[in-house]
Amino acid sequence: MQINHHIWQDWAWKLHQWGVADIAASILEAGAPLTTFASQVLVAFSPFARGTMMDRSIIYLCMLFEDHSQQEIFLGLLREGKSN
């Protein structure tokens, strides 16, 4: 999923810029058992974000939460600082 990799790079870059990449990685790692549940919660609330930029972000975040291989890619970008 090349498109997702590009999105994860953008997100990692933003989190590095804000100085919260390590915190985000720690939260994602600690919450790994709950990511599927978190994805379903986001899906339930997604109708409230329809038609906004957040709508697209919610979709990609759900994809990240449901695909453990994508989580590993994103965590690697956060931990290693390899973004853009």
PDB file with SEQRES, HELIX, SHEET and CRYST1 records, atoms N, CA, C and O in Angstrom:
SEQRES   1 A   84  MET GLN ILE ASN HIS HIS ILE TRP GLN ASP TRP ALA TRP          
SEQRES   2 A   84  LYS LEU HIS GLN TRP GLY VAL ALA ASP ILE ALA ALA SER          
SEQRES   3 A   84  ILE LEU GLU ALA GLY ALA PRO LEU THR THR PHE ALA SER          
SEQRES   4 A   84  GLN VAL LEU VAL ALA PHE SER PRO PHE ALA ARG GLY THR          
SEQRES   5 A   84  MET MET ASP ARG SER ILE ILE TYR LEU CYS MET LEU PHE          
SEQRES   6 A   84  GLU ASP HIS SER GLN GLN GLU ILE PHE LEU GLY LEU LEU          
SEQRES   7 A   84  ARG GLU GLY LYS SER ASN                                      
HELIX    1 AA1 GLN A    2  TRP A   18  1                                  17    
HELIX    2 AA2 ALA A   21  ALA A   30  1                                  10    
HELIX    3 AA3 ALA A   32  LEU A   34  5                                   3    
HELIX    4 AA4 THR A   35  PHE A   45  1                                  11    
HELIX    5 AA5 SER A   46  ALA A   49  5                                   4    
HELIX    6 AA6 MET A   53  GLU A   66  1                                  14    
HELIX    7 AA7 HIS A   68  GLU A   80  1                                  13    
CRYST1    1.000    1.000    1.000  90.00  90.00  90.00 P 1           1          
ATOM      1  N   MET A   1       0.831  -1.193   0.000  1.00  0.00           N  
ATOM      2  CA  MET A   1       0.000   0.000   0.000  1.00  0.00           C  
ATOM      3  C   MET A   1       0.872   1.251   0.000  1.00  0.00           C  
ATOM      4  O   MET A   1       1.116   1.863   1.040  1.00  0.00           O  
ATOM      5  N   GLN A   2       1.319   1.601  -1.160  1.00  0.00           N  
ATOM      6  CA  GLN A   2       2.232   2.732  -1.293  1.00  0.00           C  
ATOM      7  C   GLN A   2       1.595   4.044  -0.835  1.00  0.00           C  
ATOM      8  O   GLN A   2       2.262   4.863  -0.203  1.00  0.00           O  
ATOM      9  N   ILE A   3       0.324   4.252  -1.144  1.00  0.00           N  
ATOM     10  CA  ILE A   3      -0.326   5.500  -0.747  1.00  0.00           C  
ATOM     11  C   ILE A   3      -0.323   5.665   0.769  1.00  0.00           C  
ATOM     12  O   ILE A   3      -0.126   6.774   1.266  1.00  0.00           O  
ATOM     13  N   ASN A   4      -0.534   4.596   1.499  1.00  0.00           N  
ATOM     14  CA  ASN A   4      -0.524   4.684   2.955  1.00  0.00           C  
ATOM     15  C   ASN A   4       0.861   5.039   3.468  1.00  0.00           C  
ATOM     16  O   ASN A   4       0.992   5.807   4.421  1.00  0.00           O  
ATOM     17  N   HIS A   5       1.893   4.487   2.844  1.00  0.00           N  
ATOM     18  CA  HIS A   5       3.255   4.786   3.282  1.00  0.00           C  
ATOM     19  C   HIS A   5       3.526   6.281   3.158  1.00  0.00           C  
ATOM     20  O   HIS A   5       4.155   6.872   4.036  1.00  0.00           O  
ATOM     21  N   HIS A   6       3.066   6.882   2.098  1.00  0.00           N  
ATOM     22  CA  HIS A   6       3.252   8.323   1.922  1.00  0.00           C  
ATOM     23  C   HIS A   6       2.511   9.100   3.020  1.00  0.00           C  
ATOM     24  O   HIS A   6       3.027  10.083   3.551  1.00  0.00           O  
ATOM     25  N   ILE A   7       1.315   8.652   3.344  1.00  0.00           N  
ATOM     26  CA  ILE A   7       0.544   9.309   4.407  1.00  0.00           C  
ATOM     27  C   ILE A   7       1.242   9.156   5.748  1.00  0.00           C  
ATOM     28  O   ILE A   7       1.321  10.105   6.527  1.00  0.00           O  
ATOM     29  N   TRP A   8       1.751   7.942   6.018  1.00  0.00           N  
ATOM     30  CA  TRP A   8       2.445   7.723   7.299  1.00  0.00           C  
ATOM     31  C   TRP A   8       3.692   8.602   7.369  1.00  0.00           C  
ATOM     32  O   TRP A   8       4.028   9.103   8.442  1.00  0.00           O  
ATOM     33  N   GLN A   9       4.376   8.796   6.259  1.00  0.00           N  
ATOM     34  CA  GLN A   9       5.549   9.683   6.243  1.00  0.00           C  
ATOM     35  C   GLN A   9       5.138  11.114   6.582  1.00  0.00           C  
ATOM     36  O   GLN A   9       5.803  11.786   7.370  1.00  0.00           O  
ATOM     37  N   ASP A  10       4.049  11.573   5.989  1.00  0.00           N  
ATOM     38  CA  ASP A  10       3.571  12.933   6.269  1.00  0.00           C  
ATOM     39  C   ASP A  10       3.208  13.093   7.737  1.00  0.00           C  
ATOM     40  O   ASP A  10       3.588  14.073   8.378  1.00  0.00           O  
ATOM     41  N   TRP A  11       2.464  12.116   8.265  1.00  0.00           N  
ATOM     42  CA  TRP A  11       2.078  12.194   9.675  1.00  0.00           C  
ATOM     43  C   TRP A  11       3.304  12.162  10.580  1.00  0.00           C  
ATOM     44  O   TRP A  11       3.394  12.933  11.536  1.00  0.00           O  
ATOM     45  N   ALA A  12       4.246  11.273  10.282  1.00  0.00           N  
ATOM     46  CA  ALA A  12       5.455  11.180  11.103  1.00  0.00           C  
ATOM     47  C   ALA A  12       6.221  12.493  11.063  1.00  0.00           C  
ATOM     48  O   ALA A  12       6.724  12.953  12.089  1.00  0.00           O  
ATOM     49  N   TRP A  13       6.313  13.097   9.888  1.00  0.00           N  
ATOM     50  CA  TRP A  13       7.013  14.373   9.762  1.00  0.00           C  
ATOM     51  C   TRP A  13       6.349  15.436  10.634  1.00  0.00           C  
ATOM     52  O   TRP A  13       7.023  16.182  11.344  1.00  0.00           O  
ATOM     53  N   LYS A  14       5.005  15.494  10.571  1.00  0.00           N  
ATOM     54  CA  LYS A  14       4.278  16.478  11.383  1.00  0.00           C  
ATOM     55  C   LYS A  14       4.493  16.232  12.870  1.00  0.00           C  
ATOM     56  O   LYS A  14       4.725  17.173  13.630  1.00  0.00           O  
ATOM     57  N   LEU A  15       4.417  14.981  13.284  1.00  0.00           N  
ATOM     58  CA  LEU A  15       4.612  14.667  14.710  1.00  0.00           C  
ATOM     59  C   LEU A  15       6.035  14.991  15.154  1.00  0.00           C  
ATOM     60  O   LEU A  15       6.238  15.448  16.279  1.00  0.00           O  
ATOM     61  N   HIS A  16       7.020  14.764  14.292  1.00  0.00           N  
ATOM     62  CA  HIS A  16       8.403  15.149  14.609  1.00  0.00           C  
ATOM     63  C   HIS A  16       8.516  16.668  14.726  1.00  0.00           C  
ATOM     64  O   HIS A  16       9.168  17.176  15.638  1.00  0.00           O  
ATOM     65  N   GLN A  17       7.881  17.389  13.804  1.00  0.00           N  
ATOM     66  CA  GLN A  17       7.915  18.850  13.842  1.00  0.00           C  
ATOM     67  C   GLN A  17       7.318  19.387  15.142  1.00  0.00           C  
ATOM     68  O   GLN A  17       7.821  20.358  15.707  1.00  0.00           O  
ATOM     69  N   TRP A  18       6.252  18.755  15.610  1.00  0.00           N  
ATOM     70  CA  TRP A  18       5.595  19.183  16.840  1.00  0.00           C  
ATOM     71  C   TRP A  18       6.305  18.667  18.092  1.00  0.00           C  
ATOM     72  O   TRP A  18       5.956  19.054  19.207  1.00  0.00           O  
ATOM     73  N   GLY A  19       7.302  17.792  17.909  1.00  0.00           N  
ATOM     74  CA  GLY A  19       8.054  17.264  19.041  1.00  0.00           C  
ATOM     75  C   GLY A  19       7.337  16.185  19.832  1.00  0.00           C  
ATOM     76  O   GLY A  19       7.654  15.962  21.000  1.00  0.00           O  
ATOM     77  N   VAL A  20       6.372  15.510  19.211  1.00  0.00           N  
ATOM     78  CA  VAL A  20       5.599  14.503  19.934  1.00  0.00           C  
ATOM     79  C   VAL A  20       5.685  13.114  19.292  1.00  0.00           C  
ATOM     80  O   VAL A  20       4.868  12.244  19.591  1.00  0.00           O  
ATOM     81  N   ALA A  21       6.660  12.904  18.421  1.00  0.00           N  
ATOM     82  CA  ALA A  21       6.773  11.620  17.724  1.00  0.00           C  
ATOM     83  C   ALA A  21       7.006  10.466  18.697  1.00  0.00           C  
ATOM     84  O   ALA A  21       6.385   9.411  18.564  1.00  0.00           O  
ATOM     85  N   ASP A  22       7.894  10.655  19.672  1.00  0.00           N  
ATOM     86  CA  ASP A  22       8.157   9.587  20.636  1.00  0.00           C  
ATOM     87  C   ASP A  22       6.936   9.284  21.491  1.00  0.00           C  
ATOM     88  O   ASP A  22       6.653   8.126  21.797  1.00  0.00           O  
ATOM     89  N   ILE A  23       6.225  10.321  21.870  1.00  0.00           N  
ATOM     90  CA  ILE A  23       5.010  10.133  22.668  1.00  0.00           C  
ATOM     91  C   ILE A  23       3.958   9.380  21.850  1.00  0.00           C  
ATOM     92  O   ILE A  23       3.322   8.452  22.349  1.00  0.00           O  
ATOM     93  N   ALA A  24       3.781   9.783  20.602  1.00  0.00           N  
ATOM     94  CA  ALA A  24       2.804   9.118  19.735  1.00  0.00           C  
ATOM     95  C   ALA A  24       3.160   7.651  19.535  1.00  0.00           C  
ATOM     96  O   ALA A  24       2.283   6.788  19.550  1.00  0.00           O  
ATOM     97  N   ALA A  25       4.452   7.366  19.346  1.00  0.00           N  
ATOM     98  CA  ALA A  25       4.891   5.979  19.169  1.00  0.00           C  
ATOM     99  C   ALA A  25       4.623   5.170  20.435  1.00  0.00           C  
ATOM    100  O   ALA A  25       4.159   4.032  20.357  1.00  0.00           O  
ATOM    101  N   SER A  26       4.906   5.740  21.580  1.00  0.00           N  
ATOM    102  CA  SER A  26       4.675   5.038  22.841  1.00  0.00           C  
ATOM    103  C   SER A  26       3.193   4.738  23.051  1.00  0.00           C  
ATOM    104  O   SER A  26       2.825   3.650  23.493  1.00  0.00           O  
ATOM    105  N   ILE A  27       2.351   5.717  22.728  1.00  0.00           N  
ATOM    106  CA  ILE A  27       0.909   5.511  22.870  1.00  0.00           C  
ATOM    107  C   ILE A  27       0.422   4.429  21.917  1.00  0.00           C  
ATOM    108  O   ILE A  27      -0.380   3.576  22.299  1.00  0.00           O  
ATOM    109  N   LEU A  28       0.906   4.462  20.674  1.00  0.00           N  
ATOM    110  CA  LEU A  28       0.492   3.451  19.694  1.00  0.00           C  
ATOM    111  C   LEU A  28       0.960   2.069  20.123  1.00  0.00           C  
ATOM    112  O   LEU A  28       0.214   1.099  19.989  1.00  0.00           O  
ATOM    113  N   GLU A  29       2.169   1.962  20.631  1.00  0.00           N  
ATOM    114  CA  GLU A  29       2.679   0.665  21.092  1.00  0.00           C  
ATOM    115  C   GLU A  29       1.912   0.160  22.306  1.00  0.00           C  
ATOM    116  O   GLU A  29       1.536  -1.010  22.373  1.00  0.00           O  
ATOM    117  N   ALA A  30       1.686   1.049  23.260  1.00  0.00           N  
ATOM    118  CA  ALA A  30       0.983   0.645  24.486  1.00  0.00           C  
ATOM    119  C   ALA A  30      -0.469   0.294  24.211  1.00  0.00           C  
ATOM    120  O   ALA A  30      -1.042  -0.576  24.865  1.00  0.00           O  
ATOM    121  N   GLY A  31      -1.057   0.977  23.240  1.00  0.00           N  
ATOM    122  CA  GLY A  31      -2.454   0.743  22.943  1.00  0.00           C  
ATOM    123  C   GLY A  31      -2.704  -0.299  21.877  1.00  0.00           C  
ATOM    124  O   GLY A  31      -3.842  -0.476  21.442  1.00  0.00           O  
ATOM    125  N   ALA A  32      -1.663  -0.995  21.446  1.00  0.00           N  
ATOM    126  CA  ALA A  32      -1.790  -1.971  20.358  1.00  0.00           C  
ATOM    127  C   ALA A  32      -2.943  -2.954  20.551  1.00  0.00           C  
ATOM    128  O   ALA A  32      -3.647  -3.250  19.586  1.00  0.00           O  
ATOM    129  N   PRO A  33      -3.163  -3.470  21.760  1.00  0.00           N  
ATOM    130  CA  PRO A  33      -4.285  -4.398  21.923  1.00  0.00           C  
ATOM    131  C   PRO A  33      -5.653  -3.745  21.706  1.00  0.00           C  
ATOM    132  O   PRO A  33      -6.638  -4.441  21.459  1.00  0.00           O  
ATOM    133  N   LEU A  34      -5.718  -2.437  21.797  1.00  0.00           N  
ATOM    134  CA  LEU A  34      -6.994  -1.741  21.681  1.00  0.00           C  
ATOM    135  C   LEU A  34      -7.201  -1.067  20.329  1.00  0.00           C  
ATOM    136  O   LEU A  34      -8.206  -0.384  20.134  1.00  0.00           O  
ATOM    137  N   THR A  35      -6.276  -1.242  19.398  1.00  0.00           N  
ATOM    138  CA  THR A  35      -6.373  -0.510  18.140  1.00  0.00           C  
ATOM    139  C   THR A  35      -7.598  -0.900  17.318  1.00  0.00           C  
ATOM    140  O   THR A  35      -8.200  -0.038  16.678  1.00  0.00           O  
ATOM    141  N   THR A  36      -7.976  -2.162  17.319  1.00  0.00           N  
ATOM    142  CA  THR A  36      -9.166  -2.566  16.571  1.00  0.00           C  
ATOM    143  C   THR A  36     -10.406  -1.926  17.179  1.00  0.00           C  
ATOM    144  O   THR A  36     -11.286  -1.456  16.458  1.00  0.00           O  
ATOM    145  N   PHE A  37     -10.475  -1.907  18.500  1.00  0.00           N  
ATOM    146  CA  PHE A  37     -11.593  -1.253  19.181  1.00  0.00           C  
ATOM    147  C   PHE A  37     -11.594   0.243  18.852  1.00  0.00           C  
ATOM    148  O   PHE A  37     -12.646   0.807  18.553  1.00  0.00           O  
ATOM    149  N   ALA A  38     -10.436   0.884  18.905  1.00  0.00           N  
ATOM    150  CA  ALA A  38     -10.338   2.314  18.599  1.00  0.00           C  
ATOM    151  C   ALA A  38     -10.802   2.587  17.170  1.00  0.00           C  
ATOM    152  O   ALA A  38     -11.470   3.586  16.904  1.00  0.00           O  
ATOM    153  N   SER A  39     -10.445   1.701  16.268  1.00  0.00           N  
ATOM    154  CA  SER A  39     -10.869   1.854  14.879  1.00  0.00           C  
ATOM    155  C   SER A  39     -12.385   1.833  14.769  1.00  0.00           C  
ATOM    156  O   SER A  39     -12.969   2.643  14.048  1.00  0.00           O  
ATOM    157  N   GLN A  40     -13.017   0.924  15.471  1.00  0.00           N  
ATOM    158  CA  GLN A  40     -14.478   0.823  15.426  1.00  0.00           C  
ATOM    159  C   GLN A  40     -15.149   2.049  16.044  1.00  0.00           C  
ATOM    160  O   GLN A  40     -16.199   2.484  15.571  1.00  0.00           O  
ATOM    161  N   VAL A  41     -14.556   2.602  17.086  1.00  0.00           N  
ATOM    162  CA  VAL A  41     -15.084   3.832  17.688  1.00  0.00           C  
ATOM    163  C   VAL A  41     -14.991   4.975  16.679  1.00  0.00           C  
ATOM    164  O   VAL A  41     -15.929   5.758  16.531  1.00  0.00           O  
ATOM    165  N   LEU A  42     -13.857   5.066  15.987  1.00  0.00           N  
ATOM    166  CA  LEU A  42     -13.700   6.108  14.975  1.00  0.00           C  
ATOM    167  C   LEU A  42     -14.720   5.950  13.848  1.00  0.00           C  
ATOM    168  O   LEU A  42     -15.281   6.934  13.364  1.00  0.00           O  
ATOM    169  N   VAL A  43     -14.950   4.718  13.441  1.00  0.00           N  
ATOM    170  CA  VAL A  43     -15.949   4.466  12.394  1.00  0.00           C  
ATOM    171  C   VAL A  43     -17.323   4.918  12.866  1.00  0.00           C  
ATOM    172  O   VAL A  43     -18.089   5.496  12.095  1.00  0.00           O  
ATOM    173  N   ALA A  44     -17.634   4.658  14.120  1.00  0.00           N  
ATOM    174  CA  ALA A  44     -18.947   5.040  14.654  1.00  0.00           C  
ATOM    175  C   ALA A  44     -19.126   6.561  14.660  1.00  0.00           C  
ATOM    176  O   ALA A  44     -20.235   7.054  14.453  1.00  0.00           O  
ATOM    177  N   PHE A  45     -18.049   7.298  14.893  1.00  0.00           N  
ATOM    178  CA  PHE A  45     -18.145   8.751  14.954  1.00  0.00           C  
ATOM    179  C   PHE A  45     -17.836   9.436  13.628  1.00  0.00           C  
ATOM    180  O   PHE A  45     -17.971  10.655  13.518  1.00  0.00           O  
ATOM    181  N   SER A  46     -17.431   8.681  12.634  1.00  0.00           N  
ATOM    182  CA  SER A  46     -17.052   9.280  11.351  1.00  0.00           C  
ATOM    183  C   SER A  46     -18.179  10.038  10.640  1.00  0.00           C  
ATOM    184  O   SER A  46     -17.883  10.989   9.916  1.00  0.00           O  
ATOM    185  N   PRO A  47     -19.452   9.667  10.808  1.00  0.00           N  
ATOM    186  CA  PRO A  47     -20.491  10.459  10.137  1.00  0.00           C  
ATOM    187  C   PRO A  47     -20.502  11.932  10.554  1.00  0.00           C  
ATOM    188  O   PRO A  47     -20.955  12.789   9.796  1.00  0.00           O  
ATOM    189  N   PHE A  48     -20.014  12.220  11.737  1.00  0.00           N  
ATOM    190  CA  PHE A  48     -19.973  13.602  12.206  1.00  0.00           C  
ATOM    191  C   PHE A  48     -18.888  14.417  11.511  1.00  0.00           C  
ATOM    192  O   PHE A  48     -18.901  15.646  11.568  1.00  0.00           O  
ATOM    193  N   ALA A  49     -17.949  13.737  10.857  1.00  0.00           N  
ATOM    194  CA  ALA A  49     -16.842  14.422  10.187  1.00  0.00           C  
ATOM    195  C   ALA A  49     -16.989  14.413   8.667  1.00  0.00           C  
ATOM    196  O   ALA A  49     -16.097  14.880   7.958  1.00  0.00           O  
ATOM    197  N   ARG A  50     -18.070  13.903   8.175  1.00  0.00           N  
ATOM    198  CA  ARG A  50     -18.258  13.797   6.717  1.00  0.00           C  
ATOM    199  C   ARG A  50     -18.101  15.160   6.036  1.00  0.00           C  
ATOM    200  O   ARG A  50     -18.611  16.178   6.504  1.00  0.00           O  
ATOM    201  N   GLY A  51     -17.383  15.138   4.926  1.00  0.00           N  
ATOM    202  CA  GLY A  51     -17.202  16.349   4.143  1.00  0.00           C  
ATOM    203  C   GLY A  51     -16.117  17.274   4.645  1.00  0.00           C  
ATOM    204  O   GLY A  51     -15.971  18.387   4.139  1.00  0.00           O  
ATOM    205  N   THR A  52     -15.364  16.842   5.615  1.00  0.00           N  
ATOM    206  CA  THR A  52     -14.280  17.671   6.138  1.00  0.00           C  
ATOM    207  C   THR A  52     -12.953  16.969   5.888  1.00  0.00           C  
ATOM    208  O   THR A  52     -12.916  15.794   5.524  1.00  0.00           O  
ATOM    209  N   MET A  53     -11.872  17.700   6.085  1.00  0.00           N  
ATOM    210  CA  MET A  53     -10.545  17.088   5.974  1.00  0.00           C  
ATOM    211  C   MET A  53     -10.381  15.989   7.018  1.00  0.00           C  
ATOM    212  O   MET A  53      -9.667  15.012   6.789  1.00  0.00           O  
ATOM    213  N   MET A  54     -11.034  16.145   8.152  1.00  0.00           N  
ATOM    214  CA  MET A  54     -10.942  15.145   9.200  1.00  0.00           C  
ATOM    215  C   MET A  54     -11.532  13.821   8.739  1.00  0.00           C  
ATOM    216  O   MET A  54     -11.100  12.760   9.188  1.00  0.00           O  
ATOM    217  N   ASP A  55     -12.501  13.873   7.858  1.00  0.00           N  
ATOM    218  CA  ASP A  55     -13.124  12.660   7.332  1.00  0.00           C  
ATOM    219  C   ASP A  55     -12.067  11.746   6.718  1.00  0.00           C  
ATOM    220  O   ASP A  55     -12.036  10.552   7.015  1.00  0.00           O  
ATOM    221  N   ARG A  56     -11.215  12.286   5.878  1.00  0.00           N  
ATOM    222  CA  ARG A  56     -10.160  11.498   5.244  1.00  0.00           C  
ATOM    223  C   ARG A  56      -9.155  10.999   6.279  1.00  0.00           C  
ATOM    224  O   ARG A  56      -8.704   9.856   6.205  1.00  0.00           O  
ATOM    225  N   SER A  57      -8.809  11.839   7.229  1.00  0.00           N  
ATOM    226  CA  SER A  57      -7.861  11.436   8.266  1.00  0.00           C  
ATOM    227  C   SER A  57      -8.405  10.282   9.093  1.00  0.00           C  
ATOM    228  O   SER A  57      -7.660   9.373   9.459  1.00  0.00           O  
ATOM    229  N   ILE A  58      -9.688  10.311   9.386  1.00  0.00           N  
ATOM    230  CA  ILE A  58     -10.311   9.240  10.160  1.00  0.00           C  
ATOM    231  C   ILE A  58     -10.229   7.925   9.399  1.00  0.00           C  
ATOM    232  O   ILE A  58      -9.946   6.880   9.985  1.00  0.00           O  
ATOM    233  N   ILE A  59     -10.474   7.977   8.108  1.00  0.00           N  
ATOM    234  CA  ILE A  59     -10.398   6.758   7.294  1.00  0.00           C  
ATOM    235  C   ILE A  59      -8.991   6.178   7.344  1.00  0.00           C  
ATOM    236  O   ILE A  59      -8.821   4.976   7.550  1.00  0.00           O  
ATOM    237  N   TYR A  60      -7.981   7.027   7.158  1.00  0.00           N  
ATOM    238  CA  TYR A  60      -6.608   6.536   7.167  1.00  0.00           C  
ATOM    239  C   TYR A  60      -6.185   6.056   8.551  1.00  0.00           C  
ATOM    240  O   TYR A  60      -5.436   5.087   8.675  1.00  0.00           O  
ATOM    241  N   LEU A  61      -6.665   6.730   9.582  1.00  0.00           N  
ATOM    242  CA  LEU A  61      -6.345   6.306  10.935  1.00  0.00           C  
ATOM    243  C   LEU A  61      -6.962   4.941  11.227  1.00  0.00           C  
ATOM    244  O   LEU A  61      -6.332   4.098  11.865  1.00  0.00           O  
ATOM    245  N   CYS A  62      -8.189   4.721  10.761  1.00  0.00           N  
ATOM    246  CA  CYS A  62      -8.826   3.402  10.919  1.00  0.00           C  
ATOM    247  C   CYS A  62      -8.012   2.336  10.193  1.00  0.00           C  
ATOM    248  O   CYS A  62      -7.808   1.241  10.718  1.00  0.00           O  
ATOM    249  N   MET A  63      -7.551   2.652   8.991  1.00  0.00           N  
ATOM    250  CA  MET A  63      -6.732   1.706   8.239  1.00  0.00           C  
ATOM    251  C   MET A  63      -5.453   1.378   8.996  1.00  0.00           C  
ATOM    252  O   MET A  63      -5.018   0.227   9.029  1.00  0.00           O  
ATOM    253  N   LEU A  64      -4.858   2.394   9.602  1.00  0.00           N  
ATOM    254  CA  LEU A  64      -3.641   2.180  10.379  1.00  0.00           C  
ATOM    255  C   LEU A  64      -3.925   1.284  11.580  1.00  0.00           C  
ATOM    256  O   LEU A  64      -3.172   0.350  11.858  1.00  0.00           O  
ATOM    257  N   PHE A  65      -5.012   1.571  12.287  1.00  0.00           N  
ATOM    258  CA  PHE A  65      -5.343   0.800  13.475  1.00  0.00           C  
ATOM    259  C   PHE A  65      -5.673  -0.654  13.170  1.00  0.00           C  
ATOM    260  O   PHE A  65      -5.432  -1.528  14.002  1.00  0.00           O  
ATOM    261  N   GLU A  66      -6.216  -0.924  11.995  1.00  0.00           N  
ATOM    262  CA  GLU A  66      -6.644  -2.280  11.670  1.00  0.00           C  
ATOM    263  C   GLU A  66      -5.569  -3.124  10.989  1.00  0.00           C  
ATOM    264  O   GLU A  66      -5.729  -4.338  10.872  1.00  0.00           O  
ATOM    265  N   ASP A  67      -4.497  -2.515  10.547  1.00  0.00           N  
ATOM    266  CA  ASP A  67      -3.454  -3.243   9.821  1.00  0.00           C  
ATOM    267  C   ASP A  67      -2.141  -3.171  10.602  1.00  0.00           C  
ATOM    268  O   ASP A  67      -1.467  -2.141  10.618  1.00  0.00           O  
ATOM    269  N   HIS A  68      -1.795  -4.280  11.243  1.00  0.00           N  
ATOM    270  CA  HIS A  68      -0.607  -4.284  12.104  1.00  0.00           C  
ATOM    271  C   HIS A  68       0.688  -4.062  11.325  1.00  0.00           C  
ATOM    272  O   HIS A  68       1.643  -3.509  11.870  1.00  0.00           O  
ATOM    273  N   SER A  69       0.737  -4.479  10.071  1.00  0.00           N  
ATOM    274  CA  SER A  69       1.946  -4.231   9.279  1.00  0.00           C  
ATOM    275  C   SER A  69       2.102  -2.738   8.999  1.00  0.00           C  
ATOM    276  O   SER A  69       3.221  -2.226   8.972  1.00  0.00           O  
ATOM    277  N   GLN A  70       0.978  -2.033   8.789  1.00  0.00           N  
ATOM    278  CA  GLN A  70       1.039  -0.583   8.590  1.00  0.00           C  
ATOM    279  C   GLN A  70       1.435   0.118   9.894  1.00  0.00           C  
ATOM    280  O   GLN A  70       2.142   1.125   9.870  1.00  0.00           O  
ATOM    281  N   GLN A  71       0.980  -0.416  11.025  1.00  0.00           N  
ATOM    282  CA  GLN A  71       1.378   0.147  12.317  1.00  0.00           C  
ATOM    283  C   GLN A  71       2.886   0.057  12.495  1.00  0.00           C  
ATOM    284  O   GLN A  71       3.522   0.993  12.978  1.00  0.00           O  
ATOM    285  N   GLU A  72       3.450  -1.079  12.100  1.00  0.00           N  
ATOM    286  CA  GLU A  72       4.901  -1.266  12.228  1.00  0.00           C  
ATOM    287  C   GLU A  72       5.661  -0.283  11.348  1.00  0.00           C  
ATOM    288  O   GLU A  72       6.688   0.260  11.755  1.00  0.00           O  
ATOM    289  N   ILE A  73       5.156  -0.059  10.150  1.00  0.00           N  
ATOM    290  CA  ILE A  73       5.789   0.917   9.260  1.00  0.00           C  
ATOM    291  C   ILE A  73       5.743   2.304   9.895  1.00  0.00           C  
ATOM    292  O   ILE A  73       6.747   3.015   9.929  1.00  0.00           O  
ATOM    293  N   PHE A  74       4.571   2.679  10.396  1.00  0.00           N  
ATOM    294  CA  PHE A  74       4.415   3.995  11.006  1.00  0.00           C  
ATOM    295  C   PHE A  74       5.282   4.139  12.256  1.00  0.00           C  
ATOM    296  O   PHE A  74       5.920   5.171  12.460  1.00  0.00           O  
ATOM    297  N   LEU A  75       5.302   3.108  13.084  1.00  0.00           N  
ATOM    298  CA  LEU A  75       6.158   3.145  14.277  1.00  0.00           C  
ATOM    299  C   LEU A  75       7.623   3.289  13.895  1.00  0.00           C  
ATOM    300  O   LEU A  75       8.367   4.019  14.550  1.00  0.00           O  
ATOM    301  N   GLY A  76       8.040   2.603  12.845  1.00  0.00           N  
ATOM    302  CA  GLY A  76       9.415   2.737  12.379  1.00  0.00           C  
ATOM    303  C   GLY A  76       9.732   4.173  11.973  1.00  0.00           C  
ATOM    304  O   GLY A  76      10.805   4.689  12.285  1.00  0.00           O  
ATOM    305  N   LEU A  77       8.804   4.809  11.284  1.00  0.00           N  
ATOM    306  CA  LEU A  77       8.999   6.201  10.886  1.00  0.00           C  
ATOM    307  C   LEU A  77       9.068   7.113  12.097  1.00  0.00           C  
ATOM    308  O   LEU A  77       9.861   8.053  12.128  1.00  0.00           O  
ATOM    309  N   LEU A  78       8.235   6.835  13.095  1.00  0.00           N  
ATOM    310  CA  LEU A  78       8.257   7.667  14.295  1.00  0.00           C  
ATOM    311  C   LEU A  78       9.530   7.471  15.102  1.00  0.00           C  
ATOM    312  O   LEU A  78      10.124   8.441  15.572  1.00  0.00           O  
ATOM    313  N   ARG A  79       9.949   6.235  15.264  1.00  0.00           N  
ATOM    314  CA  ARG A  79      11.118   5.923  16.093  1.00  0.00           C  
ATOM    315  C   ARG A  79      12.440   6.299  15.417  1.00  0.00           C  
ATOM    316  O   ARG A  79      13.370   6.760  16.080  1.00  0.00           O  
ATOM    317  N   GLU A  80      12.520   6.102  14.110  1.00  0.00           N  
ATOM    318  CA  GLU A  80      13.774   6.356  13.422  1.00  0.00           C  
ATOM    319  C   GLU A  80      13.871   7.773  12.876  1.00  0.00           C  
ATOM    320  O   GLU A  80      14.953   8.223  12.501  1.00  0.00           O  
ATOM    321  N   GLY A  81      12.768   8.461  12.830  1.00  0.00           N  
ATOM    322  CA  GLY A  81      12.795   9.815  12.311  1.00  0.00           C  
ATOM    323  C   GLY A  81      12.935   9.891  10.811  1.00  0.00           C  
ATOM    324  O   GLY A  81      13.304  10.937  10.279  1.00  0.00           O  
ATOM    325  N   LYS A  82      12.646   8.794  10.108  1.00  0.00           N  
ATOM    326  CA  LYS A  82      12.757   8.770   8.663  1.00  0.00           C  
ATOM    327  C   LYS A  82      11.451   9.218   8.047  1.00  0.00           C  
ATOM    328  O   LYS A  82      10.615   8.403   7.657  1.00  0.00           O  
ATOM    329  N   SER A  83      11.292  10.508   7.967  1.00  0.00           N  
ATOM    330  CA  SER A  83      10.089  11.039   7.335  1.00  0.00           C  
ATOM    331  C   SER A  83      10.489  12.114   6.348  1.00  0.00           C  
ATOM    332  O   SER A  83      11.384  12.922   6.598  1.00  0.00           O  
ATOM    333  N   ASN A  84       9.795  12.099   5.209  1.00  0.00           N  
ATOM    334  CA  ASN A  84      10.072  13.013   4.098  1.00  0.00           C  
ATOM    335  C   ASN A  84      11.530  13.224   4.000  1.00  0.00           C  
ATOM    336  O   ASN A  84      11.990  13.962   3.130  1.00  0.00           O  
TER     337      ASN A  84                                                      
END                                                                             
